[in-house]
Amino acid sequence: MLLVVIIGALLGAAKASDDSCVAARVRYRAPSFKAKAVIDDGFIDIDSRTFQEEGKWSILLFYPFDYTFVCPTELMSYSNAFDTFQELNTAVLAISTDSHHTHLAWTRSKREDGGVGKLKIPLVADTASKISASYGVLVTDEDDEMFGAALRGLFIIDPKGKIRMMQVNDDSVGRNVDETLRLLKAFQYADSHVGEACPASWEPGSDSIKADPNGAKSYFSKHFTSD
């Protein structure tokens, strides 16, 4: 009997360990984290579970390094869209493996000199690389020039803490904030209109599609014709 209990405990521990190593996936709960961040010229503590407690959507914007080239263009564009994200009940977090001290210095650097200046979105310090690793965006190949950096990962997380969308770009290509907003609005629309889905290139105000064989016919007949 004792042997059975011990084996069961070991299997349970192994399962818990396996679960903690599962990479972030769409339709699964997003890995939670706590970290230091920079906003408004100071340090704050971030707990990702807070957004679910407040009923908010959240967007994680991983990027490689401070003081680089494509990164500031992305962060400034997402910061410029801060008010729109706020209207959509969404928090945006930018995350790299730099320290919060480096983040602070970068926000104090002039934009014309490669700094980001004052941003409206927090810069999260993933100095232990655990957040980037848990979301599957950390470069772990020691022979890679990007070793230790996070790739350009983008994750949309709903108020229940589930990942609804994920995208990972290689270092050389930045992301489009307008497309991020379009996707966010589409997921919010679909959630508030049960039984409807958003077709390709859907924009707010355009036709949705009934997610069943018969209901979808009205959309198809309106938008497609036989050759």
PyRosetta script that sets phi, psi and omega in degrees:
from pyrosetta import init, pose_from_sequence

init()
pose = pose_from_sequence("MLLVVIIGALLGAAKASDDSCVAARVRYRAPSFKAKAVIDDGFIDIDSRTFQEEGKWSILLFYPFDYTFVCPTELMSYSNAFDTFQELNTAVLAISTDSHHTHLAWTRSKREDGGVGKLKIPLVADTASKISASYGVLVTDEDDEMFGAALRGLFIIDPKGKIRMMQVNDDSVGRNVDETLRLLKAFQYADSHVGEACPASWEPGSDSIKADPNGAKSYFSKHFTSD")
pose.set_psi(1, -44.3)
pose.set_omega(1, 178.6)
pose.set_phi(2, -60.7)
pose.set_psi(2, -39.1)
pose.set_omega(2, 179.3)
pose.set_phi(3, -62.2)
pose.set_psi(3, -40.4)
pose.set_omega(3, 179.2)
pose.set_phi(4, -63.1)
pose.set_psi(4, -42.0)
pose.set_omega(4, -180.0)
pose.set_phi(5, -63.9)
pose.set_psi(5, -42.5)
pose.set_omega(5, -179.5)
pose.set_phi(6, -64.1)
pose.set_psi(6, -45.7)
pose.set_omega(6, 179.1)
pose.set_phi(7, -60.8)
pose.set_psi(7, -41.9)
pose.set_omega(7, 179.3)
pose.set_phi(8, -62.3)
pose.set_psi(8, -41.2)
pose.set_omega(8, 178.9)
pose.set_phi(9, -64.5)
pose.set_psi(9, -41.0)
pose.set_omega(9, 179.4)
pose.set_phi(10, -65.1)
pose.set_psi(10, -41.6)
pose.set_omega(10, 178.7)
pose.set_phi(11, -64.8)
pose.set_psi(11, -38.7)
pose.set_omega(11, 178.7)
pose.set_phi(12, -65.0)
pose.set_psi(12, -40.9)
pose.set_omega(12, 178.2)
pose.set_phi(13, -64.9)
pose.set_psi(13, -40.0)
pose.set_omega(13, 179.1)
pose.set_phi(14, -64.5)
pose.set_psi(14, -40.3)
pose.set_omega(14, 178.8)
pose.set_phi(15, -64.7)
pose.set_psi(15, -43.0)
pose.set_omega(15, 178.8)
pose.set_phi(16, -60.8)
pose.set_psi(16, -40.0)
pose.set_omega(16, 179.0)
pose.set_phi(17, -65.8)
pose.set_psi(17, -42.0)
pose.set_omega(17, 179.0)
pose.set_phi(18, -62.7)
pose.set_psi(18, -43.2)
pose.set_omega(18, -178.5)
pose.set_phi(19, -61.4)
pose.set_psi(19, -37.2)
pose.set_omega(19, -178.2)
pose.set_phi(20, -70.6)
pose.set_psi(20, -17.0)
pose.set_omega(20, -178.1)
pose.set_phi(21, -97.2)
pose.set_psi(21, -3.5)
pose.set_omega(21, -178.6)
pose.set_phi(22, -67.4)
pose.set_psi(22, 129.4)
pose.set_omega(22, 179.9)
pose.set_phi(23, -68.0)
pose.set_psi(23, 154.2)
pose.set_omega(23, 178.2)
pose.set_phi(24, -58.4)
pose.set_psi(24, 135.3)
pose.set_omega(24, -178.6)
pose.set_phi(25, -139.7)
pose.set_psi(25, 148.1)
pose.set_omega(25, 176.3)
pose.set_phi(26, -62.7)
pose.set_psi(26, 138.6)
pose.set_omega(26, -179.2)
pose.set_phi(27, 81.2)
pose.set_psi(27, -0.5)
pose.set_omega(27, 176.2)
pose.set_phi(28, -110.7)
pose.set_psi(28, 161.2)
pose.set_omega(28, 178.6)
pose.set_phi(29, -63.2)
pose.set_psi(29, 138.3)
pose.set_omega(29, 178.7)
pose.set_phi(30, -74.4)
pose.set_psi(30, 139.4)
pose.set_omega(30, 175.4)
pose.set_phi(31, -58.9)
pose.set_psi(31, 132.2)
pose.set_omega(31, 179.3)
pose.set_phi(32, -87.3)
pose.set_psi(32, 160.5)
pose.set_omega(32, -179.2)
pose.set_phi(33, -159.6)
pose.set_psi(33, 159.2)
pose.set_omega(33, 171.1)
pose.set_phi(34, -125.1)
pose.set_psi(34, 142.6)
pose.set_omega(34, -177.5)
pose.set_phi(35, -164.5)
pose.set_psi(35, 164.5)
pose.set_omega(35, 171.8)
pose.set_phi(36, -82.2)
pose.set_psi(36, 148.7)
pose.set_omega(36, 178.7)
pose.set_phi(37, -146.1)
pose.set_psi(37, 164.2)
pose.set_omega(37, 179.4)
pose.set_phi(38, -117.0)
pose.set_psi(38, 129.6)
pose.set_omega(38, 174.1)
pose.set_phi(39, -157.0)
pose.set_psi(39, 143.9)
pose.set_omega(39, 178.0)
pose.set_phi(40, 54.3)
pose.set_psi(40, 41.1)
pose.set_omega(40, 174.6)
pose.set_phi(41, 62.8)
pose.set_psi(41, 31.7)
pose.set_omega(41, 178.4)
pose.set_phi(42, -155.9)
pose.set_psi(42, 177.2)
pose.set_omega(42, -178.8)
pose.set_phi(43, -99.8)
pose.set_psi(43, 142.8)
pose.set_omega(43, 173.9)
pose.set_phi(44, -136.3)
pose.set_psi(44, 164.5)
pose.set_omega(44, 174.2)
pose.set_phi(45, -101.3)
pose.set_psi(45, 131.6)
pose.set_omega(45, 179.4)
pose.set_phi(46, -109.1)
pose.set_psi(46, 132.4)
pose.set_omega(46, 170.9)
pose.set_phi(47, -126.5)
pose.set_psi(47, 113.3)
pose.set_omega(47, -173.6)
pose.set_phi(48, -62.1)
pose.set_psi(48, -23.3)
pose.set_omega(48, -179.4)
pose.set_phi(49, -70.2)
pose.set_psi(49, -18.7)
pose.set_omega(49, 179.9)
pose.set_phi(50, -59.3)
pose.set_psi(50, -35.9)
pose.set_omega(50, -176.7)
pose.set_phi(51, -67.3)
pose.set_psi(51, -38.1)
pose.set_omega(51, 175.8)
pose.set_phi(52, -67.7)
pose.set_psi(52, -39.4)
pose.set_omega(52, 178.8)
pose.set_phi(53, -62.3)
pose.set_psi(53, -31.6)
pose.set_omega(53, -179.9)
pose.set_phi(54, -90.9)
pose.set_psi(54, 1.0)
pose.set_omega(54, 179.3)
pose.set_phi(55, 71.7)
pose.set_psi(55, 28.0)
pose.set_omega(55, -177.3)
pose.set_phi(56, -101.1)
pose.set_psi(56, 153.5)
pose.set_omega(56, 164.8)
pose.set_phi(57, -80.2)
pose.set_psi(57, 158.2)
pose.set_omega(57, 175.5)
pose.set_phi(58, -142.0)
pose.set_psi(58, 150.4)
pose.set_omega(58, 177.9)
pose.set_phi(59, -125.4)
pose.set_psi(59, 126.4)
pose.set_omega(59, 176.2)
pose.set_phi(60, -102.3)
pose.set_psi(60, 125.8)
pose.set_omega(60, -175.0)
pose.set_phi(61, -118.6)
pose.set_psi(61, 87.5)
pose.set_omega(61, 178.7)
pose.set_phi(62, -75.9)
pose.set_psi(62, 143.6)
pose.set_omega(62, 177.1)
pose.set_phi(63, -146.3)
pose.set_psi(63, 158.4)
pose.set_omega(63, -171.5)
pose.set_phi(64, -67.1)
pose.set_psi(64, -63.5)
pose.set_omega(64, -172.4)
pose.set_phi(65, -148.0)
pose.set_psi(65, 151.5)
pose.set_omega(65, 166.6)
pose.set_phi(66, -69.9)
pose.set_psi(66, 162.8)
pose.set_omega(66, 176.9)
pose.set_phi(67, 57.3)
pose.set_psi(67, 38.5)
pose.set_omega(67, 175.4)
pose.set_phi(68, -117.0)
pose.set_psi(68, -145.7)
pose.set_omega(68, -163.3)
pose.set_phi(69, -118.9)
pose.set_psi(69, -58.6)
pose.set_omega(69, 178.7)
pose.set_phi(70, -75.6)
pose.set_psi(70, -34.9)
pose.set_omega(70, -174.2)
pose.set_phi(71, -53.6)
pose.set_psi(71, -48.7)
pose.set_omega(71, -179.0)
pose.set_phi(72, -63.6)
pose.set_psi(72, -30.9)
pose.set_omega(72, 179.1)
pose.set_phi(73, -66.7)
pose.set_psi(73, -36.7)
pose.set_omega(73, 178.4)
pose.set_phi(74, -69.2)
pose.set_psi(74, -50.3)
pose.set_omega(74, -174.8)
pose.set_phi(75, -63.4)
pose.set_psi(75, -38.5)
pose.set_omega(75, 178.6)
pose.set_phi(76, -67.1)
pose.set_psi(76, -37.3)
pose.set_omega(76, -179.8)
pose.set_phi(77, -68.5)
pose.set_psi(77, -38.3)
pose.set_omega(77, 178.0)
pose.set_phi(78, -72.3)
pose.set_psi(78, -35.3)
pose.set_omega(78, 176.4)
pose.set_phi(79, -64.9)
pose.set_psi(79, -39.4)
pose.set_omega(79, 178.8)
pose.set_phi(80, -62.9)
pose.set_psi(80, -25.7)
pose.set_omega(80, -179.5)
pose.set_phi(81, -94.0)
pose.set_psi(81, 13.0)
pose.set_omega(81, -175.4)
pose.set_phi(82, -53.5)
pose.set_psi(82, -47.3)
pose.set_omega(82, -177.5)
pose.set_phi(83, -61.6)
pose.set_psi(83, -38.0)
pose.set_omega(83, 178.6)
pose.set_phi(84, -66.0)
pose.set_psi(84, -43.6)
pose.set_omega(84, 176.6)
pose.set_phi(85, -61.8)
pose.set_psi(85, -38.9)
pose.set_omega(85, 178.6)
pose.set_phi(86, -61.1)
pose.set_psi(86, -42.7)
pose.set_omega(86, 178.9)
pose.set_phi(87, -62.5)
pose.set_psi(87, -26.4)
pose.set_omega(87, 179.8)
pose.set_phi(88, -94.6)
pose.set_psi(88, 14.7)
pose.set_omega(88, 176.8)
pose.set_phi(89, 57.0)
pose.set_psi(89, 44.8)
pose.set_omega(89, -173.6)
pose.set_phi(90, -131.7)
pose.set_psi(90, 132.6)
pose.set_omega(90, 174.7)
pose.set_phi(91, -99.7)
pose.set_psi(91, 139.2)
pose.set_omega(91, 178.1)
pose.set_phi(92, -114.1)
pose.set_psi(92, 127.3)
pose.set_omega(92, 177.5)
pose.set_phi(93, -119.1)
pose.set_psi(93, 128.1)
pose.set_omega(93, 174.4)
pose.set_phi(94, -98.7)
pose.set_psi(94, 133.1)
pose.set_omega(94, -171.4)
pose.set_phi(95, -132.6)
pose.set_psi(95, 131.0)
pose.set_omega(95, 170.7)
pose.set_phi(96, -141.0)
pose.set_psi(96, 174.2)
pose.set_omega(96, -179.6)
pose.set_phi(97, -87.3)
pose.set_psi(97, 7.4)
pose.set_omega(97, 174.5)
pose.set_phi(98, -71.9)
pose.set_psi(98, 160.5)
pose.set_omega(98, 178.2)
pose.set_phi(99, -79.9)
pose.set_psi(99, 163.9)
pose.set_omega(99, 177.5)
pose.set_phi(100, -67.5)
pose.set_psi(100, -25.3)
pose.set_omega(100, 176.2)
pose.set_phi(101, -68.4)
pose.set_psi(101, -41.2)
pose.set_omega(101, 176.9)
pose.set_phi(102, -66.4)
pose.set_psi(102, -41.1)
pose.set_omega(102, 176.4)
pose.set_phi(103, -56.4)
pose.set_psi(103, -46.3)
pose.set_omega(103, -177.5)
pose.set_phi(104, -62.2)
pose.set_psi(104, -44.7)
pose.set_omega(104, 179.1)
pose.set_phi(105, -62.1)
pose.set_psi(105, -37.6)
pose.set_omega(105, -179.2)
pose.set_phi(106, -66.0)
pose.set_psi(106, -39.6)
pose.set_omega(106, 179.7)
pose.set_phi(107, -71.3)
pose.set_psi(107, -17.7)
pose.set_omega(107, 177.8)
pose.set_phi(108, -92.5)
pose.set_psi(108, -0.8)
pose.set_omega(108, 179.8)
pose.set_phi(109, -92.2)
pose.set_psi(109, 143.9)
pose.set_omega(109, -179.5)
pose.set_phi(110, -66.2)
pose.set_psi(110, 143.4)
pose.set_omega(110, -178.7)
pose.set_phi(111, -65.2)
pose.set_psi(111, -33.9)
pose.set_omega(111, 179.6)
pose.set_phi(112, -69.8)
pose.set_psi(112, -14.3)
pose.set_omega(112, 177.5)
pose.set_phi(113, -103.7)
pose.set_psi(113, 11.7)
pose.set_omega(113, 179.3)
pose.set_phi(114, 96.4)
pose.set_psi(114, 3.4)
pose.set_omega(114, 175.7)
pose.set_phi(115, -82.3)
pose.set_psi(115, 179.3)
pose.set_omega(115, 177.6)
pose.set_phi(116, -111.4)
pose.set_psi(116, -9.8)
pose.set_omega(116, -178.8)
pose.set_phi(117, 63.2)
pose.set_psi(117, -161.0)
pose.set_omega(117, -179.3)
pose.set_phi(118, -74.4)
pose.set_psi(118, 124.9)
pose.set_omega(118, 178.8)
pose.set_phi(119, -111.1)
pose.set_psi(119, 154.2)
pose.set_omega(119, 177.7)
pose.set_phi(120, -93.8)
pose.set_psi(120, -6.0)
pose.set_omega(120, 178.4)
pose.set_phi(121, -112.5)
pose.set_psi(121, 144.5)
pose.set_omega(121, -178.7)
pose.set_phi(122, -73.0)
pose.set_psi(122, 145.9)
pose.set_omega(122, 172.8)
pose.set_phi(123, -101.4)
pose.set_psi(123, 114.4)
pose.set_omega(123, -175.4)
pose.set_phi(124, -90.5)
pose.set_psi(124, 135.7)
pose.set_omega(124, -179.6)
pose.set_phi(125, -96.3)
pose.set_psi(125, 109.0)
pose.set_omega(125, 177.7)
pose.set_phi(126, -101.8)
pose.set_psi(126, 60.3)
pose.set_omega(126, -172.5)
pose.set_phi(127, -65.6)
pose.set_psi(127, -27.3)
pose.set_omega(127, 178.0)
pose.set_phi(128, -87.3)
pose.set_psi(128, -4.7)
pose.set_omega(128, 178.9)
pose.set_phi(129, 66.3)
pose.set_psi(129, 10.5)
pose.set_omega(129, -177.2)
pose.set_phi(130, -71.1)
pose.set_psi(130, -37.2)
pose.set_omega(130, -179.5)
pose.set_phi(131, -66.8)
pose.set_psi(131, -48.4)
pose.set_omega(131, 179.5)
pose.set_phi(132, -60.0)
pose.set_psi(132, -39.9)
pose.set_omega(132, 179.3)
pose.set_phi(133, -65.9)
pose.set_psi(133, -42.6)
pose.set_omega(133, -177.1)
pose.set_phi(134, -67.1)
pose.set_psi(134, -24.7)
pose.set_omega(134, 178.0)
pose.set_phi(135, -97.0)
pose.set_psi(135, 3.7)
pose.set_omega(135, 173.5)
pose.set_phi(136, 73.8)
pose.set_psi(136, 23.3)
pose.set_omega(136, -177.6)
pose.set_phi(137, -113.0)
pose.set_psi(137, 0.8)
pose.set_omega(137, -177.5)
pose.set_phi(138, -79.7)
pose.set_psi(138, 131.9)
pose.set_omega(138, 176.1)
pose.set_phi(139, -82.4)
pose.set_psi(139, 117.2)
pose.set_omega(139, -173.7)
pose.set_phi(140, -111.4)
pose.set_psi(140, -2.7)
pose.set_omega(140, 178.7)
pose.set_phi(141, -79.0)
pose.set_psi(141, 114.9)
pose.set_omega(141, -176.5)
pose.set_phi(142, -65.3)
pose.set_psi(142, -19.0)
pose.set_omega(142, 178.7)
pose.set_phi(143, -87.5)
pose.set_psi(143, -5.6)
pose.set_omega(143, -179.5)
pose.set_phi(144, -86.5)
pose.set_psi(144, 134.5)
pose.set_omega(144, 179.9)
pose.set_phi(145, -63.9)
pose.set_psi(145, -15.5)
pose.set_omega(145, 178.3)
pose.set_phi(146, -96.3)
pose.set_psi(146, 11.3)
pose.set_omega(146, -177.6)
pose.set_phi(147, -52.2)
pose.set_psi(147, 129.5)
pose.set_omega(147, 179.1)
pose.set_phi(148, 89.1)
pose.set_psi(148, -5.1)
pose.set_omega(148, -179.7)
pose.set_phi(149, -99.9)
pose.set_psi(149, 160.7)
pose.set_omega(149, 172.7)
pose.set_phi(150, -94.6)
pose.set_psi(150, 136.8)
pose.set_omega(150, 173.4)
pose.set_phi(151, -73.5)
pose.set_psi(151, 174.4)
pose.set_omega(151, -176.3)
pose.set_phi(152, -79.5)
pose.set_psi(152, 77.1)
pose.set_omega(152, 178.9)
pose.set_phi(153, -88.9)
pose.set_psi(153, 139.7)
pose.set_omega(153, 178.9)
pose.set_phi(154, -129.4)
pose.set_psi(154, 124.4)
pose.set_omega(154, -177.1)
pose.set_phi(155, -130.5)
pose.set_psi(155, 129.6)
pose.set_omega(155, 173.3)
pose.set_phi(156, -104.0)
pose.set_psi(156, 123.1)
pose.set_omega(156, -175.3)
pose.set_phi(157, -120.2)
pose.set_psi(157, 130.9)
pose.set_omega(157, -176.6)
pose.set_phi(158, -84.5)
pose.set_psi(158, 173.4)
pose.set_omega(158, -177.4)
pose.set_phi(159, -63.6)
pose.set_psi(159, -15.3)
pose.set_omega(159, 176.3)
pose.set_phi(160, -87.3)
pose.set_psi(160, -2.2)
pose.set_omega(160, 178.8)
pose.set_phi(161, 87.8)
pose.set_psi(161, 12.1)
pose.set_omega(161, 179.9)
pose.set_phi(162, -96.6)
pose.set_psi(162, 141.6)
pose.set_omega(162, 176.4)
pose.set_phi(163, -76.0)
pose.set_psi(163, 125.6)
pose.set_omega(163, -179.4)
pose.set_phi(164, -105.5)
pose.set_psi(164, -22.3)
pose.set_omega(164, -178.8)
pose.set_phi(165, -154.6)
pose.set_psi(165, 140.4)
pose.set_omega(165, 174.4)
pose.set_phi(166, -142.6)
pose.set_psi(166, 142.0)
pose.set_omega(166, -179.5)
pose.set_phi(167, -145.4)
pose.set_psi(167, 138.2)
pose.set_omega(167, 178.0)
pose.set_phi(168, -130.5)
pose.set_psi(168, 118.4)
pose.set_omega(168, 176.3)
pose.set_phi(169, -99.8)
pose.set_psi(169, 148.2)
pose.set_omega(169, 169.1)
pose.set_phi(170, -70.1)
pose.set_psi(170, 169.6)
pose.set_omega(170, -169.6)
pose.set_phi(171, -57.5)
pose.set_psi(171, -35.4)
pose.set_omega(171, -166.1)
pose.set_phi(172, -80.6)
pose.set_psi(172, -7.4)
pose.set_omega(172, -176.4)
pose.set_phi(173, -126.2)
pose.set_psi(173, 124.0)
pose.set_omega(173, 179.8)
pose.set_phi(174, -82.7)
pose.set_psi(174, 171.0)
pose.set_omega(174, -176.9)
pose.set_phi(175, -101.1)
pose.set_psi(175, 168.1)
pose.set_omega(175, -174.8)
pose.set_phi(176, -112.4)
pose.set_psi(176, 114.3)
pose.set_omega(176, -176.9)
pose.set_phi(177, -64.1)
pose.set_psi(177, -32.4)
pose.set_omega(177, 179.2)
pose.set_phi(178, -65.2)
pose.set_psi(178, -37.7)
pose.set_omega(178, 178.0)
pose.set_phi(179, -69.7)
pose.set_psi(179, -36.6)
pose.set_omega(179, 176.3)
pose.set_phi(180, -62.1)
pose.set_psi(180, -43.2)
pose.set_omega(180, 178.2)
pose.set_phi(181, -64.6)
pose.set_psi(181, -39.4)
pose.set_omega(181, 178.8)
pose.set_phi(182, -61.5)
pose.set_psi(182, -45.5)
pose.set_omega(182, 179.9)
pose.set_phi(183, -64.8)
pose.set_psi(183, -43.0)
pose.set_omega(183, 178.4)
pose.set_phi(184, -59.8)
pose.set_psi(184, -46.5)
pose.set_omega(184, 179.5)
pose.set_phi(185, -63.5)
pose.set_psi(185, -36.8)
pose.set_omega(185, -179.8)
pose.set_phi(186, -65.8)
pose.set_psi(186, -44.5)
pose.set_omega(186, 178.8)
pose.set_phi(187, -65.8)
pose.set_psi(187, -39.0)
pose.set_omega(187, 178.3)
pose.set_phi(188, -66.2)
pose.set_psi(188, -38.5)
pose.set_omega(188, 177.2)
pose.set_phi(189, -63.8)
pose.set_psi(189, -48.5)
pose.set_omega(189, -178.1)
pose.set_phi(190, -60.9)
pose.set_psi(190, -37.8)
pose.set_omega(190, 179.7)
pose.set_phi(191, -68.3)
pose.set_psi(191, -32.1)
pose.set_omega(191, -178.4)
pose.set_phi(192, -91.2)
pose.set_psi(192, -4.0)
pose.set_omega(192, 177.6)
pose.set_phi(193, -129.3)
pose.set_psi(193, 76.6)
pose.set_omega(193, -176.0)
pose.set_phi(194, -59.6)
pose.set_psi(194, 132.5)
pose.set_omega(194, -179.4)
pose.set_phi(195, 95.1)
pose.set_psi(195, -6.7)
pose.set_omega(195, 177.2)
pose.set_phi(196, -111.6)
pose.set_psi(196, 153.0)
pose.set_omega(196, 177.5)
pose.set_phi(197, -133.8)
pose.set_psi(197, 163.0)
pose.set_omega(197, -177.5)
pose.set_phi(198, -103.9)
pose.set_psi(198, 115.7)
pose.set_omega(198, -179.2)
pose.set_phi(199, -72.0)
pose.set_psi(199, -179.6)
pose.set_omega(199, -178.2)
pose.set_phi(200, -55.1)
pose.set_psi(200, 137.2)
pose.set_omega(200, 176.7)
pose.set_phi(201, 61.6)
pose.set_psi(201, 22.4)
pose.set_omega(201, 179.6)
pose.set_phi(202, -58.4)
pose.set_psi(202, 139.2)
pose.set_omega(202, 174.4)
pose.set_phi(203, -129.4)
pose.set_psi(203, 151.7)
pose.set_omega(203, 177.0)
pose.set_phi(204, -52.7)
pose.set_psi(204, 130.4)
pose.set_omega(204, -178.7)
pose.set_phi(205, 97.6)
pose.set_psi(205, -16.7)
pose.set_omega(205, 178.1)
pose.set_phi(206, -86.8)
pose.set_psi(206, 171.5)
pose.set_omega(206, -175.4)
pose.set_phi(207, -69.4)
pose.set_psi(207, 137.3)
pose.set_omega(207, 170.1)
pose.set_phi(208, -94.4)
pose.set_psi(208, -177.1)
pose.set_omega(208, -177.2)
pose.set_phi(209, -133.9)
pose.set_psi(209, 134.6)
pose.set_omega(209, 177.0)
pose.set_phi(210, -68.7)
pose.set_psi(210, 130.2)
pose.set_omega(210, -175.5)
pose.set_phi(211, -87.6)
pose.set_psi(211, 54.0)
pose.set_omega(211, 172.6)
pose.set_phi(212, -151.7)
pose.set_psi(212, 154.8)
pose.set_omega(212, -172.4)
pose.set_phi(213, -55.6)
pose.set_psi(213, -41.2)
pose.set_omega(213, -177.8)
pose.set_phi(214, -78.2)
pose.set_psi(214, -44.7)
pose.set_omega(214, -178.8)
pose.set_phi(215, -64.0)
pose.set_psi(215, -31.4)
pose.set_omega(215, -178.3)
pose.set_phi(216, -69.0)
pose.set_psi(216, -20.7)
pose.set_omega(216, -176.2)
pose.set_phi(217, -60.8)
pose.set_psi(217, -34.5)
pose.set_omega(217, -178.6)
pose.set_phi(218, -65.3)
pose.set_psi(218, -35.9)
pose.set_omega(218, 177.2)
pose.set_phi(219, -69.6)
pose.set_psi(219, -46.0)
pose.set_omega(219, -178.3)
pose.set_phi(220, -62.6)
pose.set_psi(220, -42.2)
pose.set_omega(220, -178.4)
pose.set_phi(221, -67.5)
pose.set_psi(221, -28.3)
pose.set_omega(221, 179.8)
pose.set_phi(222, -80.0)
pose.set_psi(222, -34.7)
pose.set_omega(222, -171.3)
pose.set_phi(223, -107.6)
pose.set_psi(223, -10.6)
pose.set_omega(223, -177.7)
pose.set_phi(224, -133.0)
pose.set_psi(224, 146.6)
pose.set_omega(224, 174.6)
pose.set_phi(225, -128.6)
pose.set_psi(225, 150.7)
pose.set_omega(225, 179.5)
pose.set_phi(226, -73.1)
pose.set_psi(226, 145.8)
pose.set_omega(226, 177.9)
pose.set_phi(227, -70.5)
pose.dump_pdb("model.pdb")
